[in-house]
Amino acid sequence: MRLTLFSSMGIAGSKNTKPSPLENASKTGRLVLADNKLESLPPGLWLLGHTLRLLDLSGNRLTELPSQIGSLIQLQSLKLSNNRLVRLPEEIYYLTNLKTLVADHNLLEYSSALPRGCLRNVDLSFNCFAGEVGHPSLAMPPCVYVCKLSDNRITSIAPSFGFETLRDLQELDLDNNSLKTIPSEIGALSKLSCLKLRNNMIETLPAELFHNTLLSRLHLEGNVLTLSTLREIDGFEKYLERRKDRISKGMDHGLKQDQRICGLLA
């Protein structure tokens, strides 16, 4: 059943004996409305606030989310990929049970405060964040494990991005931006193990990145930075030791190892 019209769709379903998606969602806690060319959302959706745990709105034509999104207080996973969203509403802050937010391939250039309860995975790649990012345009809540910001137009990261509070961040993806430098505050990410910086304009990296984190995966292809310069940075030897240990323990799941260091040729 392809969902392109919702005028007759409510919680109780329609004349058709087959339950409506909203009626099913009231029982299962899952509502998938992906790839339906939706430009607006069915009013009955907001009656699922105490039930809905997963909402997938990917692949539609949404230009905004209504403020009622904040009423879905049990929501744990929100998928918004491939829409036309310019910003996320302030009310998203009230989704304190949200663990996964996927909003890649939109037109986002500003994000209000993200929920701080238990958000673990954030994907804002392929959007329009530009210039310096940090509060108020974009700040990460402290509980995030994985943050994807690749394929934007980011030129720098402000301390207000949240480095000092992101004590659980393990993976940060900044591929395909316009970064020239990485601030020394990144050393506050004590659990960071994977950093992706492909195709930027980076010339050097702060020593704190190698001394104060758990970094063992670093991707630097397509930057100004050379391997010889990288080897001169204080602490880089610690990174090489962690990388060697990771490889020796088979932590790459049997994949053939790339003999290049950080993607850079000797």
Secondary structure per residue as TSV (DSSP state, phi and psi in degrees):
chain	resnum	aa	ss	phi	psi
A	1	M	-	360.0	114.8
A	2	R	-	-89.1	128.0
A	3	L	-	-97.3	92.0
A	4	T	-	-112.6	-17.9
A	5	L	-	-129.1	136.6
A	6	F	-	-123.6	11.7
A	7	S	T	-61.0	-30.6
A	8	S	T	-106.6	10.8
A	9	M	-	-101.9	113.5
A	10	G	-	-127.7	-174.2
A	11	I	T	-60.9	-35.3
A	12	A	T	-83.7	-1.3
A	13	G	-	85.7	-167.1
A	14	S	-	-118.1	-163.2
A	15	K	S	-66.0	-25.4
A	16	N	S	-61.6	136.5
A	17	T	S	-69.3	-18.5
A	18	K	S	-71.3	127.6
A	19	P	-	-59.4	143.9
A	20	S	-	-72.4	160.0
A	21	P	H	-55.9	-36.7
A	22	L	H	-69.0	-36.7
A	23	E	H	-66.5	-42.1
A	24	N	H	-61.7	-41.5
A	25	A	H	-63.3	-33.1
A	26	S	H	-64.6	-20.2
A	27	K	H	-99.6	-37.6
A	28	T	H	-94.4	-23.2
A	29	G	S	80.2	9.5
A	30	R	E	-127.0	131.3
A	31	L	E	-134.1	115.7
A	32	V	E	-112.7	112.4
A	33	L	-	-119.8	31.4
A	34	A	-	-72.0	147.6
A	35	D	S	58.0	50.5
A	36	N	S	-124.3	11.3
A	37	K	-	59.0	30.4
A	38	L	-	-71.6	135.7
A	39	E	S	-108.0	-14.4
A	40	S	S	-148.5	169.8
A	41	L	-	-108.8	148.8
A	42	P	-	-66.3	134.5
A	43	P	G	-56.0	-33.2
A	44	G	G	-63.8	-16.2
A	45	L	G	-57.8	-36.9
A	46	W	G	-76.5	-5.2
A	47	L	G	-85.1	-2.0
A	48	L	G	-99.3	17.5
A	49	G	T	-57.7	-31.9
A	50	H	T	-98.6	6.8
A	51	T	T	-122.8	-42.3
A	52	L	-	-70.6	128.1
A	53	R	-	-112.1	-28.3
A	54	L	E	-131.1	130.2
A	55	L	E	-131.5	118.2
A	56	D	E	-114.0	110.7
A	57	L	-	-114.5	21.4
A	58	S	-	-64.3	150.5
A	59	G	S	68.5	37.5
A	60	N	S	-117.7	-158.3
A	61	R	-	-123.5	32.7
A	62	L	-	-72.8	131.6
A	63	T	S	-103.3	-14.7
A	64	E	-	-157.2	157.5
A	65	L	-	-104.7	132.8
A	66	P	-	-69.4	159.2
A	67	S	G	-62.2	-21.0
A	68	Q	G	-64.0	-11.5
A	69	I	G	-55.6	-29.0
A	70	G	G	-68.8	-11.1
A	71	S	G	-82.6	-11.6
A	72	L	-	-84.9	67.0
A	73	I	T	-71.6	-14.1
A	74	Q	T	-96.9	1.7
A	75	L	-	-63.8	130.8
A	76	Q	-	-111.5	-25.3
A	77	S	E	-137.9	125.9
A	78	L	E	-127.2	118.2
A	79	K	E	-114.9	120.9
A	80	L	-	-127.9	16.7
A	81	S	-	-57.1	148.5
A	82	N	S	56.3	54.4
A	83	N	S	-122.2	-155.4
A	84	R	-	-128.7	34.2
A	85	L	-	-72.0	133.8
A	86	V	S	-96.9	-30.1
A	87	R	E	-153.7	160.5
A	88	L	E	-97.4	138.9
A	89	P	-	-70.3	154.3
A	90	E	G	-58.6	-30.9
A	91	E	G	-66.7	-13.4
A	92	I	G	-62.9	-21.3
A	93	Y	G	-59.2	-26.9
A	94	Y	G	-84.3	-0.1
A	95	L	-	-84.5	70.9
A	96	T	T	-73.6	-9.5
A	97	N	T	-98.1	0.7
A	98	L	-	-68.7	128.0
A	99	K	-	-108.0	-30.3
A	100	T	E	-131.2	126.0
A	101	L	E	-125.0	114.0
A	102	V	E	-117.9	111.3
A	103	A	-	-136.0	36.2
A	104	D	-	-71.5	161.4
A	105	H	S	56.0	56.1
A	106	N	S	-128.1	-159.7
A	107	L	-	-119.1	27.2
A	108	L	-	-64.3	130.7
A	109	E	-	-129.2	-1.6
A	110	Y	E	-155.3	137.6
A	111	S	E	-131.8	124.6
A	112	S	-	-66.1	176.7
A	113	A	-	-54.7	126.5
A	114	L	-	-79.6	154.6
A	115	P	-	-60.6	140.9
A	116	R	-	-104.8	0.2
A	117	G	S	-66.2	-69.5
A	118	C	S	-144.9	28.9
A	119	L	-	-66.2	121.3
A	120	R	-	-108.9	-39.5
A	121	N	E	-122.9	125.0
A	122	V	E	-128.1	122.6
A	123	D	E	-122.1	106.4
A	124	L	-	-119.9	28.4
A	125	S	-	-71.6	160.7
A	126	F	S	54.3	56.1
A	127	N	S	-129.9	-157.1
A	128	C	-	-123.2	26.8
A	129	F	-	-64.0	128.5
A	130	A	E	-135.3	156.7
A	131	G	E	69.7	-144.1
A	132	E	E	-83.8	131.2
A	133	V	E	-107.9	145.8
A	134	G	-	160.5	-177.1
A	135	H	T	-63.5	134.4
A	136	P	T	-95.9	-5.3
A	137	S	T	-69.2	-36.0
A	138	L	-	-164.3	119.3
A	139	A	-	-139.4	136.5
A	140	M	-	-88.7	137.4
A	141	P	-	-70.6	157.8
A	142	P	T	-69.4	-17.4
A	143	C	T	-93.3	4.1
A	144	V	-	-69.0	134.9
A	145	Y	S	-94.5	-44.5
A	146	V	E	-126.7	128.0
A	147	C	E	-128.8	119.4
A	148	K	E	-112.6	116.4
A	149	L	-	-129.2	25.9
A	150	S	-	-69.1	158.6
A	151	D	S	57.5	48.9
A	152	N	S	-117.2	-155.4
A	153	R	E	-127.9	43.2
A	154	I	E	-77.2	129.5
A	155	T	E	-105.4	-23.4
A	156	S	E	-160.8	162.9
A	157	I	E	-121.8	120.7
A	158	A	-	-79.5	153.7
A	159	P	G	-55.0	-28.7
A	160	S	G	-70.7	-2.4
A	161	F	G	-59.3	-28.0
A	162	G	T	115.7	20.8
A	163	F	G	-52.2	-45.6
A	164	E	G	-67.9	-21.5
A	165	T	G	-102.0	-10.3
A	166	L	-	-84.3	63.2
A	167	R	T	-74.4	-14.7
A	168	D	T	-104.8	-2.2
A	169	L	-	-65.0	125.4
A	170	Q	-	-111.1	-29.7
A	171	E	E	-134.9	130.3
A	172	L	E	-129.7	119.0
A	173	D	E	-110.6	112.3
A	174	L	-	-123.4	25.0
A	175	D	-	-55.7	149.5
A	176	N	S	57.3	52.1
A	177	N	S	-122.3	-155.8
A	178	S	-	-127.8	38.0
A	179	L	-	-73.4	135.9
A	180	K	-	-106.8	-29.8
A	181	T	-	-138.4	161.1
A	182	I	-	-120.3	125.9
A	183	P	-	-67.7	150.7
A	184	S	G	-63.6	-21.3
A	185	E	G	-61.3	-14.3
A	186	I	G	-62.6	-19.9
A	187	G	G	-64.3	-15.0
A	188	A	G	-74.4	-11.8
A	189	L	-	-81.7	76.7
A	190	S	T	-64.1	-22.7
A	191	K	T	-102.4	5.5
A	192	L	-	-63.4	123.3
A	193	S	-	-118.7	-19.3
A	194	C	E	-135.4	125.2
A	195	L	E	-131.0	123.0
A	196	K	E	-111.7	119.3
A	197	L	-	-132.2	26.9
A	198	R	-	-59.4	146.1
A	199	N	S	54.4	54.8
A	200	N	S	-119.5	-154.2
A	201	M	-	-128.8	35.8
A	202	I	-	-76.0	133.2
A	203	E	-	-104.1	-27.0
A	204	T	-	-156.6	172.4
A	205	L	-	-133.3	150.0
A	206	P	-	-73.5	143.9
A	207	A	H	-61.0	-29.6
A	208	E	H	-59.0	-29.6
A	209	L	H	-61.1	-36.7
A	210	F	H	-89.7	-31.0
A	211	H	H	-80.2	-38.5
A	212	N	S	-109.4	-0.3
A	213	T	S	-116.0	-179.2
A	214	L	-	-103.1	23.5
A	215	L	-	-54.2	124.5
A	216	S	-	-134.8	-5.1
A	217	R	E	-129.0	118.5
A	218	L	E	-136.5	121.5
A	219	H	E	-113.7	119.0
A	220	L	-	-128.9	12.6
A	221	E	T	-56.1	141.6
A	222	G	T	79.4	29.0
A	223	N	S	-118.2	172.2
A	224	V	S	-72.9	-31.6
A	225	L	-	-57.2	132.7
A	226	T	-	-106.0	162.8
A	227	L	H	-64.9	-35.9
A	228	S	H	-64.5	-39.7
A	229	T	H	-66.4	-40.9
A	230	L	H	-60.0	-41.1
A	231	R	H	-65.7	-21.7
A	232	E	T	-84.4	-10.8
A	233	I	S	-74.9	131.2
A	234	D	T	-59.0	128.2
A	235	G	T	98.0	-10.8
A	236	F	H	-61.3	-30.9
A	237	E	H	-61.7	-32.7
A	238	K	H	-64.3	-39.8
A	239	Y	H	-61.5	-45.1
A	240	L	H	-60.8	-37.1
A	241	E	H	-65.8	-42.6
A	242	R	H	-67.1	-39.6
A	243	R	H	-61.6	-44.6
A	244	K	H	-62.5	-41.1
A	245	D	H	-64.9	-41.7
A	246	R	H	-62.2	-44.2
A	247	I	H	-66.2	-41.7
A	248	S	H	-66.1	-26.8
A	249	K	T	-88.4	2.4
A	250	G	T	66.6	36.0
A	251	M	T	-82.9	8.6
A	252	D	T	-105.4	18.5
A	253	H	T	57.4	39.3
A	254	G	T	80.0	2.7
A	255	L	-	-72.0	147.2
A	256	K	-	-63.7	130.6
A	257	Q	-	-75.1	136.7
A	258	D	-	-79.9	119.5
A	259	Q	-	-74.9	-11.4
A	260	R	S	-73.0	149.5
A	261	I	B	-94.8	119.3
A	262	C	T	58.7	23.0
A	263	G	T	81.8	3.6
A	264	L	B	-103.2	137.5
A	265	L	-	-78.9	145.7
A	266	A	-	-64.6	360.0
